[in-house]
Amino acid sequence: MSYPVPGQQPQQPQQPQVTPEQAQQAAAEQVGQVAADLGPGPQASPADLGAAALQAGAQPDEIDAGALLRTIQQMQARLTQLEQEKRAQQAPAVVTYGQALVDHVKAKVDAHPHLAANADIPITTGNDLAGRVLEAAEEAEQNPGAVKERVAELEQWVSAHARKFPHVDWGYVVELAGETAAAAAKLAA
């Protein structure tokens, strides 16, 4: 055993030099450990993951603003495309409800021809209003708000007609009108 000479500093053990291959292997082991942590159960915090990456030799990189902007623009274009596809899928539902509305109003008119001659509120007006709802439904992709307006006109007329002629059951027509407006609202969303 050797004793230090007075006035000399004791020698510290030297750290072994790490080769790039050893550093790469250590980083791979660290990444493997981090990946193992991502399995089921509790996860490591982002701060711990960041510290592990730094210990493995990771270095912060500069942000390429141009590349980031292009990525954002691509994502926005994809989102726009998905929204258009969603609208296209919803449009047939609006048209289907609009057509059902026309058919049911026509059935009511055909079932009560004696009300067509009424001067105050002829039942045939229902056909015209339902037809306008269908027209708006067919163009709902460009203007979904028009469907809501036309449905409101029809519902207002149905309400007035039902007050004057309570024996005519407009219940299902009112339900279809609501479904048509709801499908148009989904299209607008």
Secondary structure by P-SEA (a helix, b strand, c coil): cccccccccccccccccccaaaaaaaaaaaaaaaaaaacccccccaaaaaaaaaaabbbbbbbaaaaaaaaaaaaaaaaaaaaaaaaaaaaaaaaaaaaaaaaaaaaaaaaccccccccccccaaaaaaaaaaaaaaaaccccaaaaaaaaaaaaaaaaaaaaacccccaaaaaaaaaaaaaaaaaaac
